[in-house]
Amino acid sequence: MSNLEESNIIDFFFELNTEDDLTKSKLQILEKCELSIFVKSEVILNIKPKSFPKDLLSISRICCLSDEEIYIFSQFKTFEFISSHNEMKAFSLLKTMLRNLKEQTILKVEQLKKKLNNPNNLNNSNSISNSNSNSNNLNINFEFELLKLNHFLKNLNYLKELLSIECFNFCSKQKPMIATNINNDQCEKNFFNWLKQNSINFAKVSCVDFIETGRGLMINDGVQIEDDEIIFQLPRNLILNANSARGSIIECVLENFLGSIPDDDTLLIVFILYEKFANPNSFWKAYLDFLPNSIDLCLLYDSIELSELSGIPLLSDVYEARQNLLENFELLFPALTEFAPDLFSQSYCTWENFLWIRSIFDSRAFLMRIDDRDVNCLLPLVDLCNTSHYPLLSGRGRFNVETQCYEIRSLSKFNGIKKSLQINNDKQEQQTFLVNQLFLTYGPYSNRELFLHYGFIETNNPYDRCCISLEFPEEEEEDFLNNDSQIENFQMNFEFEQKFELLKIKKQLIELHKLSLENNYLYLNLIPTKLLAVVRICVLNFDDIIQIQSKNSNNWQSIDPHQSEAYGKNNEKQALITLKQTLESVAESFEEFSGSIEQDKIKLINEKINNRIKNAIEYRLIQKTIIRIAINQIKNQLSIY
């Protein structure tokens, strides 16, 4: 290979620098797929590959897997597509790597140009002829290195173009949406004036109401969003987090009241409580006044609305969250109003306002790494963006240490449109338009997370799931817990010894294969192999073990329980029967409180219900549907035994 041909080779290093279980799983997957975090990709411009290298995309997808995607990873047959969220993360990672490589190469080019133009680069010599000769040789070397770097830059740019095509095709799956022009109220005018006063550029977007998603941001008509463009840039002083309150009178009073430095959450809630309701000169007033007064989070549901979740595990989560918040509130109030009545009045230090602030953070906060720690932040303007599986914005952005700003980039180039629509609706008073909404992504969340923290339900959510807890047979678990007393009384009989030994083996297998009895999931139309692996171990008996040992006498415990019939046909059948019985019990529990799937569908169609009750019914309907489909799938599998 000639020296110039070396510039066709682009080295990629996918950095996985943590030692957690998720990273270890990713490395194991890469190894099984014969892939590596070190990649040499060859780009020859005169040949011009027609698509972005598949190995780079595959590695990036694996490196960006979330915990949930790892859970169901064994279901995947190829690495062409895992999930929309994973695809977005993979594209973002590759864009960042190419951007960094380009910046590093441009810096080297600039340094070489300086050397070429610097006469001091001549080698010291006693003779003029030697000096000229050395100078010429040095210049030739510099010029050749410069040629190589420029050739390398062309390859990088071409690779970036190929990736841009992939990103555009991905983002184009999000179709234009129907929006209405809204009459800007005074709060909205004040907010956008406040942004202008603080030099925030939002010329490419406008705030409108979308029929499907509510208030959000549209890309203005005729505007061109460039590929990898910084769309929003918020300086540190416009990022509302606990640091905003550090050093304030609020922190000082709280520290005296508590007798210690307040934690981030407590400080921030009390700070916003004061800034929103008691400080007319607050720097944050325009932003806080612009935030929605009504949010459909479960935390704010009344007893009638919450009753629609009866029998669903989410209900206990809501009650637990509210109880924890109530305890935090009662630690502060009314004692704090008595401690500092000039700052904190009972008129606004109420449970309702406290709950509203918590709900604002649940539904709008961004977790960011700032000053070497993770901080919950409110981001004015950025938090107007709604979520999509095919967002135009790349991830959730990050805090740039060099610029001391929060920044979020575009994933692809895109154009703004605005097409007038005619809707036959007598009640429609506002003109409607078809526009491109500026989406980001909240994350790979199931409807449980969306309902609990964001206040909405997404139909056909690919991340939707139902949590299933498993357990060993009751008599085995009971004997295991009573083991100490049994030993002390020397009453251990042969039957108990067998049960104890069997349960011990099962627990060892669960640990060996990094499984768990808790936090197992069903997905719509998918029973993950990890869930089946746990059930296979749970129903193991000594006959199964004897049969396995006869075929695999050496280290039979290393047999992969994720494989179908890993422990034999009898074990597989019993595992399916046990899982079906477990799911039928869950289904009965759901329907005991809220009726059948068919009844829920009728309620959604026929009854006049508010949005909160509608969300609750839709959520429980999805949970029931996941369970019913899984039961039918298991019945089909059992039919062959």
Residue, then its C-alpha position, 0 to 999 in steps of 0.5 A: m500500500s502506498n503512503l497516499e493510499e493510507s489516507n483511504i483508511i479511516d480508523f474508528f474507535f468506539e469507546l466503552n469506558t465503563e465497567d458496568d453490566l450493560t457495557k460488559s453485555k455489549l462487549q459480549i455481543l460484539e465478540k459473538c458477532e465477530l465485531s470489534i470496537f476498533v474498526k478500519s474502514e476503507v473509502i476509495l473515492n474513485i470506487k465510491p461505495k453507494s451506502f454507509p459501511k454496514d459494519l460501522l452501523s452494526i457496531s454503533r447500534i450495539c454500542c448504543l443498546s439500552d438496558e431494555e434492548i439488551y433484555i430482548f436482544s437475543q430475539f434479534k436476527t440481524f443488526e440492520f435495525i434494532s429499534s428507532h431509538n437505537e437507530m437515532k443513537a447510533f446515527s448520533l454517535l457516528k456523526t459525533m465520531l466523524r465530526n471529531l475526526k474532521e476537526q482533528t484533521i483540519l487542525k493538523v492541516e492548519q499546523l502543517k500550513k504554518k510549518l510550510n510558511n515558516p522559514n525557521n523550519l530549515n535545518n541548521s547547517n554550515s553550508i548554504s547548499n546543505s541548508n537549501s537541500n534540507s529545506n527543499n526536502l522538508n518542504i516536500n515532506f510537508e507538502f506530501e503530508l498535506l496532500k494526504l490529509n486533504h485526501f483523508l478529509k475528502n474521504l471523511n466528507y464522503l463518508k459523512e454524506l453517506l451517513s447523512i443520506e441514512c439519517f434523512n431517510f430515517c427522519s423522513k419517516q416522521k410525516p408532517m402534522i396538522a397545526t393551528n395558529i394560536n393567538n399569542d397570550q401575554c405569557e407567551k409574548n413575555f417568554f419569547n421577549w425574554l429569550k430575545q433579551n437573553s440573545i437566544n436564537f429561535a428564528k427557525v421555529s415557531c410555537v404552535d398548537f398541534i392537534e395530536t401532540g398539543r403545544g410544540l415547535m414547528i419548523n418555519d415555512g421555507v427554512q432550511i435545517e442543515d445536517d448536524e446544525i446546532i439548533f438550540q444553544l442555551p448558556r449556563n445562566l439560562i439552564l434552571n437547575a439546583n446550581s441556579a439556587r446555590g448562593s441565593i437567600i433561599e439556600c441560606v434560609l433552607e440551610n439554617f432551617l434544616g441544619s445542613i446543606p439542602d439536597d438538589d431536589t429540595l433546594l430546587i423545588v423550594f426555589i421555584l416555589y418562591e420564584k414562581f409565586a412570591n418574587p415578581n422581579s424573578f429572572w425566571k418569571a417569564y419562563l415560569d409563567f409560560l409553563p402549563n398550569s394543567i398537566d395530566l400526570c398521574l400524580l395529579y389525578d383525583s380519586i375517581e380518575l385513579s380508580e380506573l387503574s384499580g388492579i393495575p400495578l401502576l396504581s401502587d407506584v402512583y400512591e407510593a410516589r405521592q406518599n413520598l412527596l407528601e412526606n417531603f412536603e410535610l418535612l418543610f411545611p408549614a414549619l418553613t413558613e413559620f421559620a421564615p414568614d417574610l419569604f414563605s407565605q402559607s398562601y402559596c406554600t401549598w401541597e397543590n403548588f408543591l405537586w405542580i412543581r414536581s410534575i413540571f420536573d417529571s415531564r420536562a426535566f433533562l438529566m445532564r452532565i454538568d461540572d462532573r455530576d448528573v443534574n436535573c435541568l429545565l431548558p427554556l424553549v427546548d422543553l417545548c419539543n415533543t417526542s417522536h420515534y423519528p426525531l429531527l433533533s439528535g438525542r436530548g443534547r448535552f452540556n458543552v464544556e468548551t462553550q459552557c452551553y447546552e447544545i442540541r444538533s439536528l440529525s438530518k437536513f430538513n425543510g420547513i413547510k406550511k400548507s393550508l388545510q380546509i377542515n369541515n368543522d363548524k367549531q373550527e375557528q382557527q386556520t389549520f396548516l400542515v407543517n413539520q414539527l421539530f421533534l426530539t426523543y424522550g427515550p425508549y419509554s414504555n407507556r408506563e413511563l410515558f403515562l407516569h412521567y409525561g401524562f400521555i399514552e402512545t398507541n402502537n408503542p414499540y417499547d410497550r411492555c408488561c412487568i412479570s414477577l416470577e417465583f420458585p414453588e412456594e413449598e421450596e421457598e418456604d423450606f429454604l427460608n426455614n433452613d436454619s431452624q431445621i438444621e438447628n433442630f436436626q429434623m432435616n429429612f430426605e424430602f427436605e434435603q432434596k427440596f433444599e438442594l434443588l432450590k439451591i441449584k436453581k438459585q445458582l443457575i439464575e445467578l450464573h446466567k445473570l437472570s432475575l426473578e424480578n423485572n421480567y417483561l412481556y412485549l406486545n407480540l413478543i415473549p423474550t427468551k430471558l423470561l422463558a429462561v427464568v421460567r425453565i429454571c424455576v420449574l426444573n426438577f431432579d428428573d430433568i437434571i438427571q436427564i441433562q446430566s446423562k447427555n452432558s455430564n461435563n458442566w451441565q450447568s453451563i447449558d444456555p437456558h435461553q435456548s428452546e428445550a434447553y432442559g428437555k421437552n418435559n421441562e419446556k412443556q412445564a415451563l410453558i404451562t407455568l407461564k400460562q398459568t401465571l399470565e392467566s392469574v394476572a389477567e384475572s386480576f386485571e379484569e376483576f377490577s376493570g372488566s374485559i378488553e371488550q368492555d374497555k374498548i366500548k368505554l373508549i368509544n361510547e362514554k364521554i370521558n375526560n382525557r385523564i380517564k381516557n389515558a387510564i383506560e387506554y393504559r390498562l387496555i394495552q396491559k390486558t392486550i399484551i397479556r392476552i396475546a402472550i397467553n394465546q402464543i403459549k397455547n399455540q406452542l403447547s399444542i405441539y406437546 
